[in-house]
Amino acid sequence: MIHVAILIPGYIDAILDRQKTIESRLTKTAQPPFGKIKAGERLYLKATGGPFMATAVAGTVQSFDGLTPERIDKLREQHNHQIGGDDAFWRAKRDSLFATLIELAEVEPIAIGPPYKKAYMKAWYVLEEDRDPLRIARLVN
């Protein structure tokens, strides 16, 4: 599988600068990438309302369910130096029940991404590998 993650452009810049090394998704429901991403799978990082800006490979993936505000505080304490969330981010995620933390490896800038059908307010897409433009490029070369 491959993944398209929609992010605020500033977060993608921080990923490209290696200041942000974990992509985190904290949600109230068990939606992708929760339970849908594995180490070694490719992510395409697309700016909200903008272009594809980077690609990465998932390193260690950690999933958490049954979260409480106290457990979220512990995730913040343990991982925020790699997540880079500000106080507003953590306040907004305080009532999340699910979390997925994805270590980002092999980060590279890129201006292409896979075709996918956009859905209103959806920030993560899981696609079949045959949509991977890098796979297609490797097969052609």
N, CA, C and O atoms as CSV, one atom per row, in Angstrom:
chain,resi,resn,atom,element,x,y,z
A,1,MET,N,N,0.839,-1.190,0.000
A,1,MET,CA,C,0.000,0.000,0.000
A,1,MET,C,C,0.882,1.251,0.000
A,1,MET,O,O,2.016,1.232,0.478
A,2,ILE,N,N,0.338,2.322,-0.540
A,2,ILE,CA,C,0.967,3.631,-0.439
A,2,ILE,C,C,-0.045,4.567,0.204
A,2,ILE,O,O,-1.232,4.252,0.302
A,3,HIS,N,N,0.442,5.717,0.637
A,3,HIS,CA,C,-0.399,6.628,1.407
A,3,HIS,C,C,-0.204,8.057,0.930
A,3,HIS,O,O,0.900,8.460,0.564
A,4,VAL,N,N,-1.291,8.816,0.939
A,4,VAL,CA,C,-1.241,10.252,0.707
A,4,VAL,C,C,-1.671,10.914,2.009
A,4,VAL,O,O,-2.783,10.695,2.489
A,5,ALA,N,N,-0.787,11.723,2.574
A,5,ALA,CA,C,-1.066,12.464,3.801
A,5,ALA,C,C,-1.167,13.943,3.452
A,5,ALA,O,O,-0.261,14.508,2.840
A,6,ILE,N,N,-2.267,14.559,3.840
A,6,ILE,CA,C,-2.478,15.984,3.608
A,6,ILE,C,C,-2.044,16.716,4.876
A,6,ILE,O,O,-2.526,16.431,5.972
A,7,LEU,N,N,-1.116,17.675,4.703
A,7,LEU,CA,C,-0.558,18.399,5.850
A,7,LEU,C,C,-0.510,19.897,5.572
A,7,LEU,O,O,-0.515,20.336,4.422
A,8,ILE,N,N,-0.466,20.650,6.628
A,8,ILE,CA,C,-0.200,22.084,6.530
A,8,ILE,C,C,1.214,22.238,5.966
A,8,ILE,O,O,2.131,21.555,6.421
A,9,PRO,N,N,1.406,23.130,4.978
A,9,PRO,CA,C,2.727,23.248,4.346
A,9,PRO,C,C,3.885,23.449,5.324
A,9,PRO,O,O,4.979,22.940,5.080
A,10,GLY,N,N,3.676,24.165,6.407
A,10,GLY,CA,C,4.741,24.371,7.387
A,10,GLY,C,C,5.231,23.073,8.005
A,10,GLY,O,O,6.418,22.932,8.300
A,11,TYR,N,N,4.325,22.125,8.202
A,11,TYR,CA,C,4.733,20.816,8.722
A,11,TYR,C,C,5.581,20.072,7.702
A,11,TYR,O,O,6.549,19.405,8.067
A,12,ILE,N,N,5.226,20.182,6.423
A,12,ILE,CA,C,6.031,19.512,5.394
A,12,ILE,C,C,7.419,20.138,5.338
A,12,ILE,O,O,8.415,19.428,5.198
A,13,ASP,N,N,7.490,21.456,5.446
A,13,ASP,CA,C,8.797,22.125,5.481
A,13,ASP,C,C,9.639,21.605,6.649
A,13,ASP,O,O,10.836,21.362,6.494
A,14,ALA,N,N,9.010,21.436,7.820
A,14,ALA,CA,C,9.730,20.930,8.992
A,14,ALA,C,C,10.187,19.487,8.773
A,14,ALA,O,O,11.251,19.094,9.252
A,15,ILE,N,N,9.393,18.703,8.056
A,15,ILE,CA,C,9.785,17.325,7.731
A,15,ILE,C,C,10.989,17.346,6.800
A,15,ILE,O,O,11.956,16.616,7.019
A,16,LEU,N,N,10.935,18.171,5.770
A,16,LEU,CA,C,12.052,18.265,4.824
A,16,LEU,C,C,13.325,18.771,5.499
A,16,LEU,O,O,14.426,18.379,5.114
A,17,ASP,N,N,13.184,19.634,6.498
A,17,ASP,CA,C,14.332,20.153,7.253
A,17,ASP,C,C,14.782,19.209,8.369
A,17,ASP,O,O,15.721,19.519,9.101
A,18,ARG,N,N,14.113,18.055,8.503
A,18,ARG,CA,C,14.412,17.036,9.518
A,18,ARG,C,C,14.174,17.522,10.949
A,18,ARG,O,O,14.712,16.958,11.902
A,19,GLN,N,N,13.358,18.580,11.090
A,19,GLN,CA,C,12.982,19.043,12.429
A,19,GLN,C,C,11.802,18.239,12.965
A,19,GLN,O,O,11.655,18.069,14.175
A,20,LYS,N,N,10.973,17.752,12.066
A,20,LYS,CA,C,9.812,16.919,12.403
A,20,LYS,C,C,10.084,15.538,11.823
A,20,LYS,O,O,10.157,15.383,10.604
A,21,THR,N,N,10.233,14.536,12.680
A,21,THR,CA,C,10.599,13.196,12.215
A,21,THR,C,C,9.511,12.155,12.471
A,21,THR,O,O,9.657,10.992,12.095
A,22,ILE,N,N,8.425,12.574,13.108
A,22,ILE,CA,C,7.264,11.706,13.298
A,22,ILE,C,C,6.030,12.426,12.796
A,22,ILE,O,O,5.765,13.567,13.173
A,23,GLU,N,N,5.273,11.746,11.937
A,23,GLU,CA,C,3.949,12.240,11.550
A,23,GLU,C,C,2.957,11.605,12.513
A,23,GLU,O,O,2.945,10.387,12.695
A,24,SER,N,N,2.130,12.434,13.123
A,24,SER,CA,C,1.169,11.946,14.108
A,24,SER,C,C,-0.245,12.228,13.616
A,24,SER,O,O,-0.521,13.273,13.028
A,25,ARG,N,N,-1.114,11.289,13.866
A,25,ARG,CA,C,-2.537,11.467,13.593
A,25,ARG,C,C,-3.287,11.039,14.834
A,25,ARG,O,O,-3.266,9.868,15.214
A,26,LEU,N,N,-3.952,11.997,15.466
A,26,LEU,CA,C,-4.769,11.739,16.643
A,26,LEU,C,C,-6.212,12.050,16.270
A,26,LEU,O,O,-6.523,13.153,15.819
A,27,THR,N,N,-7.093,11.066,16.461
A,27,THR,CA,C,-8.471,11.189,15.993
A,27,THR,C,C,-9.455,10.645,17.021
A,27,THR,O,O,-9.084,9.903,17.931
A,28,LYS,N,N,-10.701,11.026,16.856
A,28,LYS,CA,C,-11.756,10.530,17.744
A,28,LYS,C,C,-12.280,9.177,17.289
A,28,LYS,O,O,-12.850,8.432,18.086
A,29,THR,N,N,-12.090,8.852,16.012
A,29,THR,CA,C,-12.533,7.567,15.466
A,29,THR,C,C,-11.336,6.853,14.848
A,29,THR,O,O,-10.307,7.470,14.572
A,30,ALA,N,N,-11.480,5.558,14.635
A,30,ALA,CA,C,-10.390,4.737,14.088
A,30,ALA,C,C,-10.350,4.882,12.570
A,30,ALA,O,O,-10.788,3.994,11.839
A,31,GLN,N,N,-9.824,6.007,12.106
A,31,GLN,CA,C,-9.735,6.257,10.672
A,31,GLN,C,C,-8.283,6.177,10.216
A,31,GLN,O,O,-7.367,6.336,11.023
A,32,PRO,N,N,-8.069,5.928,8.916
A,32,PRO,CA,C,-6.683,5.838,8.430
A,32,PRO,C,C,-5.892,7.083,8.809
A,32,PRO,O,O,-6.408,8.200,8.760
A,33,PRO,N,N,-4.632,6.876,9.187
A,33,PRO,CA,C,-3.815,5.688,8.985
A,33,PRO,C,C,-3.908,4.636,10.086
A,33,PRO,O,O,-3.209,3.624,10.024
A,34,PHE,N,N,-4.764,4.854,11.103
A,34,PHE,CA,C,-4.855,3.907,12.210
A,34,PHE,C,C,-5.163,2.514,11.665
A,34,PHE,O,O,-6.186,2.303,11.014
A,35,GLY,N,N,-4.270,1.572,11.939
A,35,GLY,CA,C,-4.453,0.192,11.518
A,35,GLY,C,C,-4.266,-0.059,10.034
A,35,GLY,O,O,-4.513,-1.167,9.560
A,36,LYS,N,N,-3.829,0.961,9.286
A,36,LYS,CA,C,-3.724,0.831,7.830
A,36,LYS,C,C,-2.313,0.996,7.288
A,36,LYS,O,O,-2.082,0.730,6.109
A,37,ILE,N,N,-1.370,1.423,8.105
A,37,ILE,CA,C,-0.015,1.665,7.604
A,37,ILE,C,C,0.978,0.750,8.314
A,37,ILE,O,O,0.856,0.468,9.506
A,38,LYS,N,N,1.958,0.300,7.544
A,38,LYS,CA,C,3.007,-0.570,8.093
A,38,LYS,C,C,4.369,0.014,7.758
A,38,LYS,O,O,4.514,0.788,6.812
A,39,ALA,N,N,5.352,-0.365,8.537
A,39,ALA,CA,C,6.729,0.043,8.261
A,39,ALA,C,C,7.091,-0.394,6.843
A,39,ALA,O,O,6.720,-1.480,6.397
A,40,GLY,N,N,7.818,0.471,6.151
A,40,GLY,CA,C,8.260,0.180,4.787
A,40,GLY,C,C,7.336,0.707,3.712
A,40,GLY,O,O,7.706,0.702,2.538
A,41,GLU,N,N,6.151,1.161,4.069
A,41,GLU,CA,C,5.226,1.686,3.070
A,41,GLU,C,C,5.547,3.152,2.776
A,41,GLU,O,O,6.002,3.892,3.648
A,42,ARG,N,N,5.300,3.552,1.533
A,42,ARG,CA,C,5.615,4.908,1.074
A,42,ARG,C,C,4.475,5.862,1.375
A,42,ARG,O,O,3.298,5.532,1.234
A,43,LEU,N,N,4.875,7.083,1.803
A,43,LEU,CA,C,3.931,8.178,2.014
A,43,LEU,C,C,4.247,9.289,1.032
A,43,LEU,O,O,5.412,9.582,0.762
A,44,TYR,N,N,3.212,9.900,0.504
A,44,TYR,CA,C,3.338,11.123,-0.280
A,44,TYR,C,C,2.726,12.231,0.556
A,44,TYR,O,O,1.586,12.116,1.006
A,45,LEU,N,N,3.474,13.298,0.766
A,45,LEU,CA,C,3.035,14.402,1.602
A,45,LEU,C,C,2.586,15.549,0.715
A,45,LEU,O,O,3.367,16.102,-0.060
A,46,LYS,N,N,1.310,15.896,0.843
A,46,LYS,CA,C,0.701,16.918,0.001
A,46,LYS,C,C,0.250,18.079,0.869
A,46,LYS,O,O,-0.324,17.878,1.939
A,47,ALA,N,N,0.509,19.275,0.412
A,47,ALA,CA,C,0.103,20.469,1.149
A,47,ALA,C,C,-1.408,20.642,1.066
A,47,ALA,O,O,-2.010,20.389,0.022
A,48,THR,N,N,-2.013,21.069,2.154
A,48,THR,CA,C,-3.436,21.368,2.167
A,48,THR,C,C,-3.733,22.389,1.069
A,48,THR,O,O,-3.179,23.488,1.069
A,49,GLY,N,N,-4.601,22.022,0.146
A,49,GLY,CA,C,-4.962,22.919,-0.948
A,49,GLY,C,C,-3.827,23.209,-1.912
A,49,GLY,O,O,-3.919,24.150,-2.701
A,50,GLY,N,N,-2.758,22.423,-1.867
A,50,GLY,CA,C,-1.593,22.703,-2.707
A,50,GLY,C,C,-1.004,21.442,-3.304
A,50,GLY,O,O,-1.675,20.416,-3.413
A,51,PRO,N,N,0.273,21.531,-3.693
A,51,PRO,CA,C,0.907,20.430,-4.415
A,51,PRO,C,C,1.498,19.359,-3.496
A,51,PRO,O,O,1.577,19.524,-2.279
A,52,PHE,N,N,1.904,18.275,-4.117
A,52,PHE,CA,C,2.742,17.296,-3.433
A,52,PHE,C,C,4.088,17.966,-3.204
A,52,PHE,O,O,4.598,18.664,-4.080
A,53,MET,N,N,4.667,17.750,-2.013
A,53,MET,CA,C,5.927,18.414,-1.674
A,53,MET,C,C,7.026,17.459,-1.252
A,53,MET,O,O,8.205,17.803,-1.339
A,54,ALA,N,N,6.663,16.255,-0.790
A,54,ALA,CA,C,7.684,15.338,-0.273
A,54,ALA,C,C,7.176,13.904,-0.321
A,54,ALA,O,O,5.984,13.633,-0.463
A,55,THR,N,N,8.130,13.015,-0.197
A,55,THR,CA,C,7.817,11.601,-0.028
A,55,THR,C,C,8.682,11.078,1.111
A,55,THR,O,O,9.747,11.621,1.406
A,56,ALA,N,N,8.207,10.026,1.735
A,56,ALA,CA,C,8.939,9.390,2.837
A,56,ALA,C,C,8.545,7.922,2.889
A,56,ALA,O,O,7.568,7.495,2.273
A,57,VAL,N,N,9.324,7.174,3.631
A,57,VAL,CA,C,9.008,5.775,3.882
A,57,VAL,C,C,8.718,5.645,5.372
A,57,VAL,O,O,9.436,6.200,6.203
A,58,ALA,N,N,7.670,4.914,5.701
A,58,ALA,CA,C,7.315,4.718,7.104
A,58,ALA,C,C,8.364,3.855,7.786
A,58,ALA,O,O,8.693,2.763,7.322
A,59,GLY,N,N,8.882,4.366,8.897
A,59,GLY,CA,C,9.748,3.576,9.757
A,59,GLY,C,C,8.874,2.885,10.788
A,59,GLY,O,O,7.881,2.250,10.433
A,60,THR,N,N,9.227,3.001,12.042
A,60,THR,CA,C,8.425,2.408,13.108
A,60,THR,C,C,7.053,3.071,13.147
A,60,THR,O,O,6.941,4.295,13.086
A,61,VAL,N,N,6.016,2.252,13.250
A,61,VAL,CA,C,4.640,2.734,13.362
A,61,VAL,C,C,4.099,2.288,14.717
A,61,VAL,O,O,4.167,1.111,15.072
A,62,GLN,N,N,3.562,3.247,15.464
A,62,GLN,CA,C,2.948,2.940,16.758
A,62,GLN,C,C,1.484,3.361,16.715
A,62,GLN,O,O,1.162,4.461,16.267
A,63,SER,N,N,0.604,2.486,17.179
A,63,SER,CA,C,-0.829,2.781,17.222
A,63,SER,C,C,-1.319,2.678,18.661
A,63,SER,O,O,-0.894,1.802,19.415
A,64,PHE,N,N,-2.208,3.574,19.024
A,64,PHE,CA,C,-2.754,3.620,20.379
A,64,PHE,C,C,-4.261,3.797,20.283
A,64,PHE,O,O,-4.749,4.561,19.450
A,65,ASP,N,N,-5.003,3.086,21.140
A,65,ASP,CA,C,-6.443,3.303,21.209
A,65,ASP,C,C,-6.839,3.455,22.675
A,65,ASP,O,O,-6.030,3.246,23.579
A,66,GLY,N,N,-8.090,3.819,22.887
A,66,GLY,CA,C,-8.554,4.023,24.258
A,66,GLY,C,C,-7.831,5.152,24.962
A,66,GLY,O,O,-7.628,5.108,26.175
A,67,LEU,N,N,-7.439,6.167,24.196
A,67,LEU,CA,C,-6.675,7.277,24.781
A,67,LEU,C,C,-7.524,8.076,25.765
A,67,LEU,O,O,-8.748,8.148,25.653
A,68,THR,N,N,-6.844,8.659,26.711
A,68,THR,CA,C,-7.421,9.588,27.680
A,68,THR,C,C,-6.576,10.860,27.611
A,68,THR,O,O,-5.477,10.835,27.056
A,69,PRO,N,N,-7.063,11.954,28.155
A,69,PRO,CA,C,-6.216,13.153,28.183
A,69,PRO,C,C,-4.863,12.903,28.847
A,69,PRO,O,O,-3.857,13.476,28.428
A,70,GLU,N,N,-4.826,12.065,29.862
A,70,GLU,CA,C,-3.569,11.769,30.545
A,70,GLU,C,C,-2.608,10.998,29.627
A,70,GLU,O,O,-1.409,11.274,29.607
A,71,ARG,N,N,-3.135,10.043,28.879
A,71,ARG,CA,C,-2.287,9.287,27.944
A,71,ARG,C,C,-1.798,10.181,26.806
A,71,ARG,O,O,-0.679,10.014,26.322
A,72,ILE,N,N,-2.625,11.117,26.384
A,72,ILE,CA,C,-2.204,12.062,25.341
A,72,ILE,C,C,-1.087,12.947,25.882
A,72,ILE,O,O,-0.123,13.228,25.169
A,73,ASP,N,N,-1.204,13.388,27.128
A,73,ASP,CA,C,-0.125,14.169,27.743
A,73,ASP,C,C,1.180,13.373,27.745
A,73,ASP,O,O,2.251,13.933,27.513
A,74,LYS,N,N,1.090,12.066,28.008
A,74,LYS,CA,C,2.284,11.217,28.028
A,74,LYS,C,C,2.878,11.099,26.619
A,74,LYS,O,O,4.098,11.144,26.462
A,75,LEU,N,N,2.030,10.948,25.592
A,75,LEU,CA,C,2.526,10.916,24.207
A,75,LEU,C,C,3.235,12.223,23.872
A,75,LEU,O,O,4.294,12.229,23.244
A,76,ARG,N,N,2.634,13.327,24.302
A,76,ARG,CA,C,3.259,14.629,24.058
A,76,ARG,C,C,4.627,14.701,24.728
A,76,ARG,O,O,5.606,15.121,24.111
A,77,GLU,N,N,4.689,14.292,25.981
A,77,GLU,CA,C,5.941,14.337,26.727
A,77,GLU,C,C,7.025,13.474,26.068
A,77,GLU,O,O,8.186,13.878,25.992
A,78,GLN,N,N,6.642,12.299,25.600
A,78,GLN,CA,C,7.612,11.360,25.030
A,78,GLN,C,C,8.010,11.681,23.595
A,78,GLN,O,O,9.142,11.402,23.201
A,79,HIS,N,N,7.099,12.265,22.797
A,79,HIS,CA,C,7.334,12.342,21.354
A,79,HIS,C,C,7.257,13.734,20.731
A,79,HIS,O,O,7.562,13.890,19.548
A,80,ASN,N,N,6.860,14.744,21.493
A,80,ASN,CA,C,6.654,16.041,20.843
A,80,ASN,C,C,7.926,16.620,20.237
A,80,ASN,O,O,7.846,17.387,19.277
A,81,HIS,N,N,9.091,16.279,20.766
A,81,HIS,CA,C,10.329,16.784,20.167
A,81,HIS,C,C,10.492,16.274,18.736
A,81,HIS,O,O,11.223,16.879,17.951
A,82,GLN,N,N,9.823,15.168,18.381
A,82,GLN,CA,C,9.853,14.644,17.015
A,82,GLN,C,C,8.589,15.001,16.230
A,82,GLN,O,O,8.601,14.998,14.999
A,83,ILE,N,N,7.508,15.305,16.933
A,83,ILE,CA,C,6.233,15.658,16.286
A,83,ILE,C,C,6.176,17.142,15.966
A,83,ILE,O,O,5.722,17.529,14.889
A,84,GLY,N,N,6.632,17.971,16.887
A,84,GLY,CA,C,6.642,19.414,16.660
A,84,GLY,C,C,5.294,20.087,16.781
A,84,GLY,O,O,5.044,21.097,16.122
A,85,GLY,N,N,4.415,19.541,17.618
A,85,GLY,CA,C,3.107,20.164,17.822
A,85,GLY,C,C,3.192,21.303,18.822
A,85,GLY,O,O,3.898,21.211,19.826
A,86,ASP,N,N,2.467,22.380,18.539
A,86,ASP,CA,C,2.430,23.495,19.492
A,86,ASP,C,C,1.302,23.268,20.493
A,86,ASP,O,O,0.583,22.272,20.408
A,87,ASP,N,N,1.149,24.189,21.437
A,87,ASP,CA,C,0.117,24.041,22.472
A,87,ASP,C,C,-1.275,23.925,21.858
A,87,ASP,O,O,-2.090,23.131,22.328
A,88,ALA,N,N,-1.557,24.704,20.815
A,88,ALA,CA,C,-2.874,24.660,20.176
A,88,ALA,C,C,-3.145,23.278,19.566
A,88,ALA,O,O,-4.265,22.774,19.649
A,89,PHE,N,N,-2.127,22.669,18.957
A,89,PHE,CA,C,-2.279,21.337,18.396
A,89,PHE,C,C,-2.696,20.350,19.485
A,89,PHE,O,O,-3.666,19.611,19.318
A,90,TRP,N,N,-1.970,20.339,20.589
A,90,TRP,CA,C,-2.246,19.377,21.643
A,90,TRP,C,C,-3.575,19.649,22.328
A,90,TRP,O,O,-4.250,18.707,22.743
A,91,ARG,N,N,-3.972,20.915,22.459
A,91,ARG,CA,C,-5.297,21.236,23.015
A,91,ARG,C,C,-6.392,20.681,22.106
A,91,ARG,O,O,-7.372,20.113,22.587
A,92,ALA,N,N,-6.225,20.845,20.789
A,92,ALA,CA,C,-7.225,20.377,19.828
A,92,ALA,C,C,-7.332,18.856,19.814
A,92,ALA,O,O,-8.385,18.318,19.470
A,93,LYS,N,N,-6.275,18.164,20.177
A,93,LYS,CA,C,-6.242,16.692,20.138
A,93,LYS,C,C,-6.547,16.054,21.495
A,93,LYS,O,O,-6.516,14.831,21.628
A,94,ARG,N,N,-6.835,16.858,22.473
A,94,ARG,CA,C,-6.991,16.395,23.856
A,94,ARG,C,C,-8.074,15.325,24.032
A,94,ARG,O,O,-7.946,14.467,24.906
A,95,ASP,N,N,-9.133,15.359,23.223
A,95,ASP,CA,C,-10.213,14.382,23.375
A,95,ASP,C,C,-10.143,13.267,22.337
A,95,ASP,O,O,-11.134,12.573,22.110
A,96,SER,N,N,-8.983,13.085,21.702
A,96,SER,CA,C,-8.798,11.997,20.748
A,96,SER,C,C,-8.793,10.653,21.478
A,96,SER,O,O,-8.359,10.548,22.625
A,97,LEU,N,N,-9.284,9.636,20.783
A,97,LEU,CA,C,-9.298,8.280,21.337
A,97,LEU,C,C,-8.273,7.369,20.672
A,97,LEU,O,O,-7.915,6.324,21.216
A,98,PHE,N,N,-7.799,7.773,19.480
A,98,PHE,CA,C,-6.868,6.965,18.692
A,98,PHE,C,C,-5.672,7.810,18.269
A,98,PHE,O,O,-5.801,9.012,18.032
A,99,ALA,N,N,-4.509,7.170,18.177
A,99,ALA,CA,C,-3.312,7.864,17.692
A,99,ALA,C,C,-2.472,6.905,16.863
A,99,ALA,O,O,-2.374,5.714,17.161
A,100,THR,N,N,-1.875,7.451,15.825
A,100,THR,CA,C,-0.887,6.730,15.027
A,100,THR,C,C,0.332,7.622,14.932
A,100,THR,O,O,0.235,8.779,14.524
A,101,LEU,N,N,1.488,7.078,15.311
A,101,LEU,CA,C,2.756,7.801,15.213
A,101,LEU,C,C,3.624,7.066,14.203
A,101,LEU,O,O,3.878,5.870,14.343
A,102,ILE,N,N,4.076,7.790,13.187
A,102,ILE,CA,C,4.839,7.184,12.090
A,102,ILE,C,C,6.189,7.868,11.999
A,102,ILE,O,O,6.266,9.059,11.699
A,103,GLU,N,N,7.260,7.119,12.256
A,103,GLU,CA,C,8.599,7.669,12.053
A,103,GLU,C,C,8.830,7.780,10.553
A,103,GLU,O,O,8.523,6.862,9.792
A,104,LEU,N,N,9.374,8.914,10.145
A,104,LEU,CA,C,9.580,9.187,8.723
A,104,LEU,C,C,11.035,8.964,8.343
A,104,LEU,O,O,11.935,9.571,8.922
A,105,ALA,N,N,11.262,8.095,7.373
A,105,ALA,CA,C,12.600,7.785,6.877
A,105,ALA,C,C,12.654,8.109,5.386
A,105,ALA,O,O,11.625,8.253,4.727
A,106,GLU,N,N,13.864,8.218,4.878
A,106,GLU,CA,C,14.085,8.434,3.447
A,106,GLU,C,C,13.248,9.599,2.893
A,106,GLU,O,O,12.635,9.490,1.831
A,107,VAL,N,N,13.238,10.694,3.625
A,107,VAL,CA,C,12.466,11.875,3.236
A,107,VAL,C,C,13.152,12.579,2.072
A,107,VAL,O,O,14.355,12.835,2.109
A,108,GLU,N,N,12.379,12.885,1.047
A,108,GLU,CA,C,12.909,13.595,-0.120
A,108,GLU,C,C,11.864,14.558,-0.656
A,108,GLU,O,O,10.669,14.266,-0.611
A,109,PRO,N,N,12.302,15.704,-1.162
A,109,PRO,CA,C,11.343,16.584,-1.837
A,109,PRO,C,C,10.893,15.925,-3.135
A,109,PRO,O,O,11.653,15.201,-3.778
A,110,ILE,N,N,9.660,16.186,-3.503
A,110,ILE,CA,C,9.113,15.610,-4.733
A,110,ILE,C,C,7.967,16.493,-5.204
A,110,ILE,O,O,7.292,17.118,-4.387
A,111,ALA,N,N,7.746,16.550,-6.479
A,111,ALA,CA,C,6.674,17.383,-7.019
A,111,ALA,C,C,5.592,16.551,-7.695
A,111,ALA,O,O,4.708,17.094,-8.358
A,112,ILE,N,N,5.661,15.222,-7.525
A,112,ILE,CA,C,4.636,14.355,-8.103
A,112,ILE,C,C,4.015,13.522,-7.002
A,112,ILE,O,O,4.575,13.379,-5.915
A,113,GLY,N,N,2.857,12.979,-7.298
A,113,GLY,CA,C,2.186,12.098,-6.361
A,113,GLY,C,C,1.205,11.229,-7.108
A,113,GLY,O,O,0.988,11.417,-8.305
A,114,PRO,N,N,0.618,10.292,-6.424
A,114,PRO,CA,C,-0.303,9.375,-7.074
A,114,PRO,C,C,-1.667,10.011,-7.344
A,114,PRO,O,O,-2.092,10.915,-6.624
A,115,PRO,N,N,-2.337,9.538,-8.372
A,115,PRO,CA,C,-3.710,10.001,-8.578
A,115,PRO,C,C,-4.615,9.404,-7.500
A,115,PRO,O,O,-4.451,8.245,-7.117
A,116,TYR,N,N,-5.552,10.184,-7.024
A,116,TYR,CA,C,-6.501,9.692,-6.022
A,116,TYR,C,C,-7.763,10.537,-6.110
A,116,TYR,O,O,-7.728,11.678,-6.571
A,117,LYS,N,N,-8.860,9.973,-5.670
A,117,LYS,CA,C,-10.137,10.682,-5.677
A,117,LYS,C,C,-10.271,11.449,-4.370
A,117,LYS,O,O,-10.329,10.855,-3.294
A,118,LYS,N,N,-10.319,12.758,-4.471
A,118,LYS,CA,C,-10.393,13.597,-3.282
A,118,LYS,C,C,-11.771,13.504,-2.637
A,118,LYS,O,O,-12.795,13.408,-3.315
A,119,ALA,N,N,-11.762,13.534,-1.317
A,119,ALA,CA,C,-12.998,13.522,-0.541
A,119,ALA,C,C,-12.951,14.698,0.434
A,119,ALA,O,O,-11.910,14.976,1.028
A,120,TYR,N,N,-14.059,15.372,0.592
A,120,TYR,CA,C,-14.156,16.539,1.464
A,120,TYR,C,C,-13.697,16.213,2.879
A,120,TYR,O,O,-14.162,15.249,3.487
A,121,MET,N,N,-12.793,17.011,3.389
A,121,MET,CA,C,-12.288,16.952,4.759
A,121,MET,C,C,-11.499,15.676,5.075
A,121,MET,O,O,-11.259,15.386,6.247
A,122,LYS,N,N,-11.100,14.928,4.084
A,122,LYS,CA,C,-10.315,13.726,4.322
A,122,LYS,C,C,-8.837,14.110,4.249
A,122,LYS,O,O,-8.422,14.807,3.324
A,123,ALA,N,N,-8.049,13.657,5.217
A,123,ALA,CA,C,-6.642,14.075,5.285
A,123,ALA,C,C,-5.669,12.905,5.129
A,123,ALA,O,O,-4.458,13.080,5.264
A,124,TRP,N,N,-6.200,11.711,4.845
A,124,TRP,CA,C,-5.328,10.548,4.652
A,124,TRP,C,C,-5.996,9.610,3.654
A,124,TRP,O,O,-7.186,9.313,3.762
A,125,TYR,N,N,-5.213,9.150,2.684
A,125,TYR,CA,C,-5.715,8.225,1.669
A,125,TYR,C,C,-4.803,7.008,1.620
A,125,TYR,O,O,-3.579,7.140,1.657
A,126,VAL,N,N,-5.397,5.831,1.538
A,126,VAL,CA,C,-4.666,4.578,1.403
A,126,VAL,C,C,-4.947,4.066,-0.009
A,126,VAL,O,O,-6.100,3.870,-0.391
A,127,LEU,N,N,-3.867,3.851,-0.786
A,127,LEU,CA,C,-4.006,3.477,-2.190
A,127,LEU,C,C,-3.228,2.200,-2.486
A,127,LEU,O,O,-2.301,1.837,-1.761
A,128,GLU,N,N,-3.613,1.542,-3.537
A,128,GLU,CA,C,-2.893,0.366,-4.014
A,128,GLU,C,C,-1.536,0.797,-4.572
A,128,GLU,O,O,-1.396,1.910,-5.078
A,129,GLU,N,N,-0.549,-0.074,-4.480
A,129,GLU,CA,C,0.808,0.244,-4.934
A,129,GLU,C,C,0.897,0.539,-6.421
A,129,GLU,O,O,1.826,1.222,-6.852
A,130,ASP,N,N,-0.043,0.043,-7.216
A,130,ASP,CA,C,0.031,0.314,-8.653
A,130,ASP,C,C,-0.206,1.780,-8.990
A,130,ASP,O,O,-0.023,2.187,-10.138
A,131,ARG,N,N,-0.612,2.586,-7.998
A,131,ARG,CA,C,-0.775,4.033,-8.189
A,131,ARG,C,C,0.492,4.821,-7.876
A,131,ARG,O,O,0.534,6.036,-8.072
A,132,ASP,N,N,1.523,4.134,-7.389
A,132,ASP,CA,C,2.751,4.786,-6.966
A,132,ASP,C,C,3.542,5.280,-8.178
A,132,ASP,O,O,4.052,4.458,-8.939
A,133,PRO,N,N,3.661,6.603,-8.383
A,133,PRO,CA,C,4.408,7.099,-9.543
A,133,PRO,C,C,5.892,6.744,-9.496
A,133,PRO,O,O,6.527,6.642,-10.545
A,134,LEU,N,N,6.460,6.554,-8.303
A,134,LEU,CA,C,7.870,6.145,-8.228
A,134,LEU,C,C,8.038,4.690,-8.647
A,134,LEU,O,O,9.054,4.333,-9.244
A,135,ARG,N,N,7.075,3.864,-8.348
A,135,ARG,CA,C,7.113,2.463,-8.790
A,135,ARG,C,C,7.048,2.426,-10.314
A,135,ARG,O,O,7.796,1.689,-10.957
A,136,ILE,N,N,6.171,3.208,-10.870
A,136,ILE,CA,C,6.022,3.259,-12.332
A,136,ILE,C,C,7.325,3.735,-12.965
A,136,ILE,O,O,7.765,3.180,-13.972
A,137,ALA,N,N,7.947,4.766,-12.375
A,137,ALA,CA,C,9.212,5.285,-12.916
A,137,ALA,C,C,10.301,4.224,-12.836
A,137,ALA,O,O,11.112,4.107,-13.755
A,138,ARG,N,N,10.335,3.452,-11.758
A,138,ARG,CA,C,11.342,2.393,-11.626
A,138,ARG,C,C,11.131,1.289,-12.669
A,138,ARG,O,O,12.100,0.728,-13.180
A,139,LEU,N,N,9.879,0.980,-12.982
A,139,LEU,CA,C,9.589,-0.059,-13.971
A,139,LEU,C,C,9.985,0.380,-15.371
A,139,LEU,O,O,10.388,-0.453,-16.183
A,140,VAL,N,N,9.880,1.661,-15.669
A,140,VAL,CA,C,10.214,2.188,-16.988
A,140,VAL,C,C,11.726,2.223,-17.187
A,140,VAL,O,O,12.212,1.943,-18.283
A,141,ASN,N,N,12.471,2.564,-16.143
A,141,ASN,CA,C,13.938,2.694,-16.280
A,141,ASN,C,C,14.573,1.397,-16.447
A,141,ASN,O,O,15.794,1.320,-16.576
